[in-house]
Amino acid sequence: KSNASFAFQIKEQKVVVDELSNLKKNRKVYKQQPNSNIFFLADRTEMLSQCKNTLDELKKAHQELENSEKAKIKK
């Protein structure tokens, strides 16, 4: 993946985390099934946790890509 791709995905995931964090507790959250237009009711807290984990993974992968690019430049 490119830096731009990671940057976009990180920004997108931050928006999702922010939106889920600011929802009222009684609001319903739906999760889209992969490769489908079907949505199922999901637990807000669980979804927030999953989205935070995804964000952390994206940040880590982005950092690893940047570090590998810096290492290539130094060679």
C-alpha positions as a Python dict, from the first residue, in 0.01 Angstrom:
ca = {
    (1, 'K'): (0, 0, 0),
    (2, 'S'): (106, 356, -51),
    (3, 'N'): (139, 629, 210),
    (4, 'A'): (-159, 809, 56),
    (5, 'S'): (-371, 496, 82),
    (6, 'F'): (-283, 450, 449),
    (7, 'A'): (-338, 819, 521),
    (8, 'F'): (-686, 802, 368),
    (9, 'Q'): (-779, 483, 553),
    (10, 'I'): (-650, 625, 883),
    (11, 'K'): (-848, 947, 836),
    (12, 'E'): (-1160, 748, 745),
    (13, 'Q'): (-1122, 520, 1048),
    (14, 'K'): (-1071, 820, 1279),
    (15, 'V'): (-1405, 959, 1161),
    (16, 'V'): (-1578, 628, 1232),
    (17, 'V'): (-1426, 609, 1582),
    (18, 'D'): (-1525, 969, 1650),
    (19, 'E'): (-1881, 912, 1530),
    (20, 'L'): (-1922, 596, 1738),
    (21, 'S'): (-1768, 766, 2043),
    (22, 'N'): (-2017, 1052, 2026),
    (23, 'L'): (-2333, 849, 1977),
    (24, 'K'): (-2586, 849, 2256),
    (25, 'K'): (-2587, 518, 2440),
    (26, 'N'): (-2936, 426, 2321),
    (27, 'R'): (-2860, 475, 1950),
    (28, 'K'): (-2861, 171, 1724),
    (29, 'V'): (-2556, 79, 1520),
    (30, 'Y'): (-2557, -144, 1214),
    (31, 'K'): (-2266, -330, 1061),
    (32, 'Q'): (-2250, -396, 688),
    (33, 'Q'): (-2171, -750, 589),
    (34, 'P'): (-1859, -781, 371),
    (35, 'N'): (-1927, -773, -3),
    (36, 'S'): (-2297, -720, 57),
    (37, 'N'): (-2564, -454, 94),
    (38, 'I'): (-2700, -629, 403),
    (39, 'F'): (-2672, -462, 745),
    (40, 'F'): (-2716, -626, 1086),
    (41, 'L'): (-2774, -468, 1423),
    (42, 'A'): (-2447, -450, 1616),
    (43, 'D'): (-2338, -361, 1969),
    (44, 'R'): (-2212, -1, 1976),
    (45, 'T'): (-1941, -69, 2236),
    (46, 'E'): (-1813, -372, 2048),
    (47, 'M'): (-1810, -183, 1719),
    (48, 'L'): (-1620, 106, 1879),
    (49, 'S'): (-1362, -137, 2017),
    (50, 'Q'): (-1321, -307, 1679),
    (51, 'C'): (-1283, 27, 1502),
    (52, 'K'): (-1021, 145, 1752),
    (53, 'N'): (-828, -178, 1698),
    (54, 'T'): (-846, -132, 1322),
    (55, 'L'): (-722, 225, 1358),
    (56, 'D'): (-429, 109, 1572),
    (57, 'E'): (-342, -161, 1315),
    (58, 'L'): (-354, 92, 1030),
    (59, 'K'): (-131, 334, 1220),
    (60, 'K'): (118, 55, 1295),
    (61, 'A'): (126, -63, 933),
    (62, 'H'): (165, 297, 812),
    (63, 'Q'): (456, 353, 1052),
    (64, 'E'): (623, 31, 936),
    (65, 'L'): (587, 143, 572),
    (66, 'E'): (738, 483, 653),
    (67, 'N'): (1026, 319, 842),
    (68, 'S'): (1098, 82, 551),
    (69, 'E'): (1092, 373, 304),
    (70, 'K'): (1335, 569, 523),
    (71, 'A'): (1563, 266, 541),
    (72, 'K'): (1562, 238, 159),
    (73, 'I'): (1657, 605, 128),
    (74, 'K'): (1951, 565, 368),
    (75, 'K'): (2099, 278, 159),
}
